[in-house]
Amino acid sequence: MTPPARRAEAWKRLVNGLPDGFYAQAATEIDLSDAPKFADAIINNQVQGRTLVKIK
């Protein structure tokens, strides 16, 4: 397992090294109520990138 200090450094590099719009471009944010619909799409390879589910 990677030591915590090395993990923290890797996350810091990701946050500081990528353009500001990267995460907005690489992820889709959905409401919890939309999760079942997106689950079907993910299983059927119809979704690319990350899907972030808002729970509040």
mmCIF file of the N, C-alpha and C atoms, coordinates in Angstrom:
data_MODEL
# 
_entry.id   MODEL 
# 
loop_
_atom_site.group_PDB 
_atom_site.id 
_atom_site.type_symbol 
_atom_site.label_atom_id 
_atom_site.label_alt_id 
_atom_site.label_comp_id 
_atom_site.label_asym_id 
_atom_site.label_entity_id 
_atom_site.label_seq_id 
_atom_site.pdbx_PDB_ins_code 
_atom_site.Cartn_x 
_atom_site.Cartn_y 
_atom_site.Cartn_z 
_atom_site.occupancy 
_atom_site.B_iso_or_equiv 
_atom_site.pdbx_formal_charge 
_atom_site.auth_seq_id 
_atom_site.auth_comp_id 
_atom_site.auth_asym_id 
_atom_site.auth_atom_id 
_atom_site.pdbx_PDB_model_num 
ATOM 1   N N  . MET A 1 1  ? 0.846   -1.179 0.000   1.00 0.00 ? 1  MET A N  1 
ATOM 2   C CA . MET A 1 1  ? 0.000   0.000  0.000   1.00 0.00 ? 1  MET A CA 1 
ATOM 3   C C  . MET A 1 1  ? 0.892   1.244  0.000   1.00 0.00 ? 1  MET A C  1 
ATOM 4   N N  . THR A 1 2  ? 0.471   2.250  -0.730  1.00 0.00 ? 2  THR A N  1 
ATOM 5   C CA . THR A 1 2  ? 1.245   3.483  -0.839  1.00 0.00 ? 2  THR A CA 1 
ATOM 6   C C  . THR A 1 2  ? 1.175   4.262  0.471   1.00 0.00 ? 2  THR A C  1 
ATOM 7   N N  . PRO A 1 3  ? 2.326   4.753  0.934   1.00 0.00 ? 3  PRO A N  1 
ATOM 8   C CA . PRO A 1 3  ? 2.342   5.522  2.186   1.00 0.00 ? 3  PRO A CA 1 
ATOM 9   C C  . PRO A 1 3  ? 1.466   6.784  2.079   1.00 0.00 ? 3  PRO A C  1 
ATOM 10  N N  . PRO A 1 4  ? 0.829   7.186  3.182   1.00 0.00 ? 4  PRO A N  1 
ATOM 11  C CA . PRO A 1 4  ? -0.061  8.356  3.170   1.00 0.00 ? 4  PRO A CA 1 
ATOM 12  C C  . PRO A 1 4  ? 0.598   9.634  2.651   1.00 0.00 ? 4  PRO A C  1 
ATOM 13  N N  . ALA A 1 5  ? 1.844   9.867  3.000   1.00 0.00 ? 5  ALA A N  1 
ATOM 14  C CA . ALA A 1 5  ? 2.516   11.093 2.545   1.00 0.00 ? 5  ALA A CA 1 
ATOM 15  C C  . ALA A 1 5  ? 2.651   11.103 1.023   1.00 0.00 ? 5  ALA A C  1 
ATOM 16  N N  . ARG A 1 6  ? 2.943   9.952  0.457   1.00 0.00 ? 6  ARG A N  1 
ATOM 17  C CA . ARG A 1 6  ? 3.081   9.883  -1.001  1.00 0.00 ? 6  ARG A CA 1 
ATOM 18  C C  . ARG A 1 6  ? 1.716   10.059 -1.680  1.00 0.00 ? 6  ARG A C  1 
ATOM 19  N N  . ARG A 1 7  ? 0.668   9.510  -1.092  1.00 0.00 ? 7  ARG A N  1 
ATOM 20  C CA . ARG A 1 7  ? -0.686  9.700  -1.630  1.00 0.00 ? 7  ARG A CA 1 
ATOM 21  C C  . ARG A 1 7  ? -1.075  11.173 -1.604  1.00 0.00 ? 7  ARG A C  1 
ATOM 22  N N  . ALA A 1 8  ? -0.811  11.828 -0.478  1.00 0.00 ? 8  ALA A N  1 
ATOM 23  C CA . ALA A 1 8  ? -1.141  13.251 -0.346  1.00 0.00 ? 8  ALA A CA 1 
ATOM 24  C C  . ALA A 1 8  ? -0.418  14.073 -1.403  1.00 0.00 ? 8  ALA A C  1 
ATOM 25  N N  . GLU A 1 9  ? 0.831   13.754 -1.646  1.00 0.00 ? 9  GLU A N  1 
ATOM 26  C CA . GLU A 1 9  ? 1.600   14.471 -2.667  1.00 0.00 ? 9  GLU A CA 1 
ATOM 27  C C  . GLU A 1 9  ? 1.011   14.235 -4.056  1.00 0.00 ? 9  GLU A C  1 
ATOM 28  N N  . ALA A 1 10 ? 0.604   13.015 -4.340  1.00 0.00 ? 10 ALA A N  1 
ATOM 29  C CA . ALA A 1 10 ? 0.004   12.714 -5.644  1.00 0.00 ? 10 ALA A CA 1 
ATOM 30  C C  . ALA A 1 10 ? -1.286  13.504 -5.848  1.00 0.00 ? 10 ALA A C  1 
ATOM 31  N N  . TRP A 1 11 ? -2.147  13.561 -4.817  1.00 0.00 ? 11 TRP A N  1 
ATOM 32  C CA . TRP A 1 11 ? -3.388  14.326 -4.927  1.00 0.00 ? 11 TRP A CA 1 
ATOM 33  C C  . TRP A 1 11 ? -3.108  15.812 -5.092  1.00 0.00 ? 11 TRP A C  1 
ATOM 34  N N  . LYS A 1 12 ? -2.111  16.310 -4.384  1.00 0.00 ? 12 LYS A N  1 
ATOM 35  C CA . LYS A 1 12 ? -1.743  17.726 -4.506  1.00 0.00 ? 12 LYS A CA 1 
ATOM 36  C C  . LYS A 1 12 ? -1.301  18.035 -5.938  1.00 0.00 ? 12 LYS A C  1 
ATOM 37  N N  . ARG A 1 13 ? -0.519  17.135 -6.526  1.00 0.00 ? 13 ARG A N  1 
ATOM 38  C CA . ARG A 1 13 ? -0.063  17.337 -7.902  1.00 0.00 ? 13 ARG A CA 1 
ATOM 39  C C  . ARG A 1 13 ? -1.233  17.306 -8.880  1.00 0.00 ? 13 ARG A C  1 
ATOM 40  N N  . LEU A 1 14 ? -2.206  16.430 -8.640  1.00 0.00 ? 14 LEU A N  1 
ATOM 41  C CA . LEU A 1 14 ? -3.383  16.390 -9.509  1.00 0.00 ? 14 LEU A CA 1 
ATOM 42  C C  . LEU A 1 14 ? -4.176  17.687 -9.423  1.00 0.00 ? 14 LEU A C  1 
ATOM 43  N N  . VAL A 1 15 ? -4.369  18.183 -8.222  1.00 0.00 ? 15 VAL A N  1 
ATOM 44  C CA . VAL A 1 15 ? -5.148  19.409 -8.026  1.00 0.00 ? 15 VAL A CA 1 
ATOM 45  C C  . VAL A 1 15 ? -4.449  20.601 -8.663  1.00 0.00 ? 15 VAL A C  1 
ATOM 46  N N  . ASN A 1 16 ? -3.143  20.706 -8.478  1.00 0.00 ? 16 ASN A N  1 
ATOM 47  C CA . ASN A 1 16 ? -2.401  21.873 -8.960  1.00 0.00 ? 16 ASN A CA 1 
ATOM 48  C C  . ASN A 1 16 ? -1.930  21.742 -10.399 1.00 0.00 ? 16 ASN A C  1 
ATOM 49  N N  . GLY A 1 17 ? -1.848  20.533 -10.923 1.00 0.00 ? 17 GLY A N  1 
ATOM 50  C CA . GLY A 1 17 ? -1.259  20.329 -12.234 1.00 0.00 ? 17 GLY A CA 1 
ATOM 51  C C  . GLY A 1 17 ? -2.231  20.259 -13.389 1.00 0.00 ? 17 GLY A C  1 
ATOM 52  N N  . LEU A 1 18 ? -3.512  20.139 -13.105 1.00 0.00 ? 18 LEU A N  1 
ATOM 53  C CA . LEU A 1 18 ? -4.497  20.032 -14.176 1.00 0.00 ? 18 LEU A CA 1 
ATOM 54  C C  . LEU A 1 18 ? -5.210  21.363 -14.369 1.00 0.00 ? 18 LEU A C  1 
ATOM 55  N N  . PRO A 1 19 ? -5.652  21.643 -15.593 1.00 0.00 ? 19 PRO A N  1 
ATOM 56  C CA . PRO A 1 19 ? -6.371  22.895 -15.847 1.00 0.00 ? 19 PRO A CA 1 
ATOM 57  C C  . PRO A 1 19 ? -7.656  22.969 -15.018 1.00 0.00 ? 19 PRO A C  1 
ATOM 58  N N  . ASP A 1 20 ? -8.100  24.187 -14.735 1.00 0.00 ? 20 ASP A N  1 
ATOM 59  C CA . ASP A 1 20 ? -9.283  24.400 -13.901 1.00 0.00 ? 20 ASP A CA 1 
ATOM 60  C C  . ASP A 1 20 ? -10.521 23.677 -14.431 1.00 0.00 ? 20 ASP A C  1 
ATOM 61  N N  . GLY A 1 21 ? -10.706 23.656 -15.725 1.00 0.00 ? 21 GLY A N  1 
ATOM 62  C CA . GLY A 1 21 ? -11.905 23.050 -16.300 1.00 0.00 ? 21 GLY A CA 1 
ATOM 63  C C  . GLY A 1 21 ? -11.839 21.546 -16.479 1.00 0.00 ? 21 GLY A C  1 
ATOM 64  N N  . PHE A 1 22 ? -10.741 20.926 -16.081 1.00 0.00 ? 22 PHE A N  1 
ATOM 65  C CA . PHE A 1 22 ? -10.568 19.493 -16.325 1.00 0.00 ? 22 PHE A CA 1 
ATOM 66  C C  . PHE A 1 22 ? -11.672 18.664 -15.686 1.00 0.00 ? 22 PHE A C  1 
ATOM 67  N N  . TYR A 1 23 ? -11.949 18.891 -14.408 1.00 0.00 ? 23 TYR A N  1 
ATOM 68  C CA . TYR A 1 23 ? -12.924 18.056 -13.712 1.00 0.00 ? 23 TYR A CA 1 
ATOM 69  C C  . TYR A 1 23 ? -14.338 18.287 -14.228 1.00 0.00 ? 23 TYR A C  1 
ATOM 70  N N  . ALA A 1 24 ? -14.656 19.512 -14.597 1.00 0.00 ? 24 ALA A N  1 
ATOM 71  C CA . ALA A 1 24 ? -15.975 19.790 -15.168 1.00 0.00 ? 24 ALA A CA 1 
ATOM 72  C C  . ALA A 1 24 ? -16.142 19.062 -16.495 1.00 0.00 ? 24 ALA A C  1 
ATOM 73  N N  . GLN A 1 25 ? -15.063 18.943 -17.245 1.00 0.00 ? 25 GLN A N  1 
ATOM 74  C CA . GLN A 1 25 ? -15.096 18.274 -18.541 1.00 0.00 ? 25 GLN A CA 1 
ATOM 75  C C  . GLN A 1 25 ? -15.079 16.753 -18.379 1.00 0.00 ? 25 GLN A C  1 
ATOM 76  N N  . ALA A 1 26 ? -14.408 16.250 -17.356 1.00 0.00 ? 26 ALA A N  1 
ATOM 77  C CA . ALA A 1 26 ? -14.203 14.811 -17.201 1.00 0.00 ? 26 ALA A CA 1 
ATOM 78  C C  . ALA A 1 26 ? -15.288 14.128 -16.382 1.00 0.00 ? 26 ALA A C  1 
ATOM 79  N N  . ALA A 1 27 ? -16.197 14.885 -15.779 1.00 0.00 ? 27 ALA A N  1 
ATOM 80  C CA . ALA A 1 27 ? -17.198 14.277 -14.903 1.00 0.00 ? 27 ALA A CA 1 
ATOM 81  C C  . ALA A 1 27 ? -18.582 14.849 -15.177 1.00 0.00 ? 27 ALA A C  1 
ATOM 82  N N  . THR A 1 28 ? -19.577 14.020 -14.939 1.00 0.00 ? 28 THR A N  1 
ATOM 83  C CA . THR A 1 28 ? -20.972 14.430 -15.022 1.00 0.00 ? 28 THR A CA 1 
ATOM 84  C C  . THR A 1 28 ? -21.552 14.360 -13.624 1.00 0.00 ? 28 THR A C  1 
ATOM 85  N N  . GLU A 1 29 ? -22.178 15.434 -13.175 1.00 0.00 ? 29 GLU A N  1 
ATOM 86  C CA . GLU A 1 29 ? -22.776 15.471 -11.841 1.00 0.00 ? 29 GLU A CA 1 
ATOM 87  C C  . GLU A 1 29 ? -24.272 15.239 -11.967 1.00 0.00 ? 29 GLU A C  1 
ATOM 88  N N  . ILE A 1 30 ? -24.788 14.269 -11.194 1.00 0.00 ? 30 ILE A N  1 
ATOM 89  C CA . ILE A 1 30 ? -26.206 13.934 -11.262 1.00 0.00 ? 30 ILE A CA 1 
ATOM 90  C C  . ILE A 1 30 ? -26.817 13.948 -9.862  1.00 0.00 ? 30 ILE A C  1 
ATOM 91  N N  . ASP A 1 31 ? -28.138 14.066 -9.800  1.00 0.00 ? 31 ASP A N  1 
ATOM 92  C CA . ASP A 1 31 ? -28.861 13.950 -8.534  1.00 0.00 ? 31 ASP A CA 1 
ATOM 93  C C  . ASP A 1 31 ? -29.044 12.478 -8.202  1.00 0.00 ? 31 ASP A C  1 
ATOM 94  N N  . LEU A 1 32 ? -29.225 12.193 -6.931  1.00 0.00 ? 32 LEU A N  1 
ATOM 95  C CA . LEU A 1 32 ? -29.433 10.818 -6.488  1.00 0.00 ? 32 LEU A CA 1 
ATOM 96  C C  . LEU A 1 32 ? -30.641 10.190 -7.185  1.00 0.00 ? 32 LEU A C  1 
ATOM 97  N N  . SER A 1 33 ? -31.657 10.989 -7.444  1.00 0.00 ? 33 SER A N  1 
ATOM 98  C CA . SER A 1 33 ? -32.863 10.466 -8.105  1.00 0.00 ? 33 SER A CA 1 
ATOM 99  C C  . SER A 1 33 ? -32.589 9.999  -9.535  1.00 0.00 ? 33 SER A C  1 
ATOM 100 N N  . ASP A 1 34 ? -31.508 10.497 -10.151 1.00 0.00 ? 34 ASP A N  1 
ATOM 101 C CA . ASP A 1 34 ? -31.137 10.097 -11.513 1.00 0.00 ? 34 ASP A CA 1 
ATOM 102 C C  . ASP A 1 34 ? -30.210 8.886  -11.545 1.00 0.00 ? 34 ASP A C  1 
ATOM 103 N N  . ALA A 1 35 ? -29.770 8.419  -10.385 1.00 0.00 ? 35 ALA A N  1 
ATOM 104 C CA . ALA A 1 35 ? -28.789 7.328  -10.329 1.00 0.00 ? 35 ALA A CA 1 
ATOM 105 C C  . ALA A 1 35 ? -29.259 6.042  -11.007 1.00 0.00 ? 35 ALA A C  1 
ATOM 106 N N  . PRO A 1 36 ? -30.504 5.592  -10.816 1.00 0.00 ? 36 PRO A N  1 
ATOM 107 C CA . PRO A 1 36 ? -30.914 4.352  -11.494 1.00 0.00 ? 36 PRO A CA 1 
ATOM 108 C C  . PRO A 1 36 ? -30.820 4.441  -13.019 1.00 0.00 ? 36 PRO A C  1 
ATOM 109 N N  . LYS A 1 37 ? -31.223 5.585  -13.576 1.00 0.00 ? 37 LYS A N  1 
ATOM 110 C CA . LYS A 1 37 ? -31.151 5.765  -15.024 1.00 0.00 ? 37 LYS A CA 1 
ATOM 111 C C  . LYS A 1 37 ? -29.693 5.729  -15.488 1.00 0.00 ? 37 LYS A C  1 
ATOM 112 N N  . PHE A 1 38 ? -28.813 6.417  -14.768 1.00 0.00 ? 38 PHE A N  1 
ATOM 113 C CA . PHE A 1 38 ? -27.404 6.438  -15.134 1.00 0.00 ? 38 PHE A CA 1 
ATOM 114 C C  . PHE A 1 38 ? -26.754 5.080  -14.923 1.00 0.00 ? 38 PHE A C  1 
ATOM 115 N N  . ALA A 1 39 ? -27.208 4.329  -13.924 1.00 0.00 ? 39 ALA A N  1 
ATOM 116 C CA . ALA A 1 39 ? -26.649 2.992  -13.689 1.00 0.00 ? 39 ALA A CA 1 
ATOM 117 C C  . ALA A 1 39 ? -26.867 2.113  -14.913 1.00 0.00 ? 39 ALA A C  1 
ATOM 118 N N  . ASP A 1 40 ? -28.059 2.161  -15.482 1.00 0.00 ? 40 ASP A N  1 
ATOM 119 C CA . ASP A 1 40 ? -28.323 1.386  -16.698 1.00 0.00 ? 40 ASP A CA 1 
ATOM 120 C C  . ASP A 1 40 ? -27.411 1.826  -17.838 1.00 0.00 ? 40 ASP A C  1 
ATOM 121 N N  . ALA A 1 41 ? -27.234 3.130  -17.993 1.00 0.00 ? 41 ALA A N  1 
ATOM 122 C CA . ALA A 1 41 ? -26.374 3.645  -19.056 1.00 0.00 ? 41 ALA A CA 1 
ATOM 123 C C  . ALA A 1 41 ? -24.919 3.231  -18.837 1.00 0.00 ? 41 ALA A C  1 
ATOM 124 N N  . ILE A 1 42 ? -24.460 3.264  -17.595 1.00 0.00 ? 42 ILE A N  1 
ATOM 125 C CA . ILE A 1 42 ? -23.083 2.864  -17.289 1.00 0.00 ? 42 ILE A CA 1 
ATOM 126 C C  . ILE A 1 42 ? -22.884 1.386  -17.611 1.00 0.00 ? 42 ILE A C  1 
ATOM 127 N N  . ILE A 1 43 ? -23.814 0.548  -17.181 1.00 0.00 ? 43 ILE A N  1 
ATOM 128 C CA . ILE A 1 43 ? -23.718 -0.894 -17.442 1.00 0.00 ? 43 ILE A CA 1 
ATOM 129 C C  . ILE A 1 43 ? -23.686 -1.183 -18.935 1.00 0.00 ? 43 ILE A C  1 
ATOM 130 N N  . ASN A 1 44 ? -24.387 -0.383 -19.726 1.00 0.00 ? 44 ASN A N  1 
ATOM 131 C CA . ASN A 1 44 ? -24.453 -0.587 -21.174 1.00 0.00 ? 44 ASN A CA 1 
ATOM 132 C C  . ASN A 1 44 ? -23.401 0.212  -21.941 1.00 0.00 ? 44 ASN A C  1 
ATOM 133 N N  . ASN A 1 45 ? -22.361 0.669  -21.241 1.00 0.00 ? 45 ASN A N  1 
ATOM 134 C CA . ASN A 1 45 ? -21.241 1.406  -21.860 1.00 0.00 ? 45 ASN A CA 1 
ATOM 135 C C  . ASN A 1 45 ? -21.696 2.635  -22.641 1.00 0.00 ? 45 ASN A C  1 
ATOM 136 N N  . GLN A 1 46 ? -22.685 3.341  -22.124 1.00 0.00 ? 46 GLN A N  1 
ATOM 137 C CA . GLN A 1 46 ? -23.178 4.540  -22.785 1.00 0.00 ? 46 GLN A CA 1 
ATOM 138 C C  . GLN A 1 46 ? -22.712 5.819  -22.092 1.00 0.00 ? 46 GLN A C  1 
ATOM 139 N N  . VAL A 1 47 ? -21.900 5.684  -21.066 1.00 0.00 ? 47 VAL A N  1 
ATOM 140 C CA . VAL A 1 47 ? -21.411 6.833  -20.305 1.00 0.00 ? 47 VAL A CA 1 
ATOM 141 C C  . VAL A 1 47 ? -19.893 6.794  -20.300 1.00 0.00 ? 47 VAL A C  1 
ATOM 142 N N  . GLN A 1 48 ? -19.282 7.937  -20.569 1.00 0.00 ? 48 GLN A N  1 
ATOM 143 C CA . GLN A 1 48 ? -17.826 8.046  -20.511 1.00 0.00 ? 48 GLN A CA 1 
ATOM 144 C C  . GLN A 1 48 ? -17.444 8.961  -19.365 1.00 0.00 ? 48 GLN A C  1 
ATOM 145 N N  . GLY A 1 49 ? -16.290 8.717  -18.781 1.00 0.00 ? 49 GLY A N  1 
ATOM 146 C CA . GLY A 1 49 ? -15.801 9.569  -17.710 1.00 0.00 ? 49 GLY A CA 1 
ATOM 147 C C  . GLY A 1 49 ? -16.409 9.192  -16.372 1.00 0.00 ? 49 GLY A C  1 
ATOM 148 N N  . ARG A 1 50 ? -16.303 10.103 -15.444 1.00 0.00 ? 50 ARG A N  1 
ATOM 149 C CA . ARG A 1 50 ? -16.784 9.885  -14.083 1.00 0.00 ? 50 ARG A CA 1 
ATOM 150 C C  . ARG A 1 50 ? -18.202 10.422 -13.933 1.00 0.00 ? 50 ARG A C  1 
ATOM 151 N N  . THR A 1 51 ? -18.972 9.776  -13.074 1.00 0.00 ? 51 THR A N  1 
ATOM 152 C CA . THR A 1 51 ? -20.297 10.263 -12.721 1.00 0.00 ? 51 THR A CA 1 
ATOM 153 C C  . THR A 1 51 ? -20.312 10.517 -11.222 1.00 0.00 ? 51 THR A C  1 
ATOM 154 N N  . LEU A 1 52 ? -20.536 11.767 -10.844 1.00 0.00 ? 52 LEU A N  1 
ATOM 155 C CA . LEU A 1 52 ? -20.591 12.157 -9.439  1.00 0.00 ? 52 LEU A CA 1 
ATOM 156 C C  . LEU A 1 52 ? -22.050 12.269 -9.022  1.00 0.00 ? 52 LEU A C  1 
ATOM 157 N N  . VAL A 1 53 ? -22.424 11.560 -7.977  1.00 0.00 ? 53 VAL A N  1 
ATOM 158 C CA . VAL A 1 53 ? -23.805 11.563 -7.515  1.00 0.00 ? 53 VAL A CA 1 
ATOM 159 C C  . VAL A 1 53 ? -23.930 12.492 -6.309  1.00 0.00 ? 53 VAL A C  1 
ATOM 160 N N  . LYS A 1 54 ? -24.739 13.555 -6.474  1.00 0.00 ? 54 LYS A N  1 
ATOM 161 C CA . LYS A 1 54 ? -25.008 14.479 -5.366  1.00 0.00 ? 54 LYS A CA 1 
ATOM 162 C C  . LYS A 1 54 ? -26.020 13.815 -4.445  1.00 0.00 ? 54 LYS A C  1 
ATOM 163 N N  . ILE A 1 55 ? -25.707 13.750 -3.159  1.00 0.00 ? 55 ILE A N  1 
ATOM 164 C CA . ILE A 1 55 ? -26.630 13.106 -2.233  1.00 0.00 ? 55 ILE A CA 1 
ATOM 165 C C  . ILE A 1 55 ? -27.378 14.107 -1.364  1.00 0.00 ? 55 ILE A C  1 
ATOM 166 N N  . LYS A 1 56 ? -27.078 15.376 -1.470  1.00 0.00 ? 56 LYS A N  1 
ATOM 167 C CA . LYS A 1 56 ? -27.788 16.412 -0.706  1.00 0.00 ? 56 LYS A CA 1 
ATOM 168 C C  . LYS A 1 56 ? -28.412 17.401 -1.644  1.00 0.00 ? 56 LYS A C  1 
# 
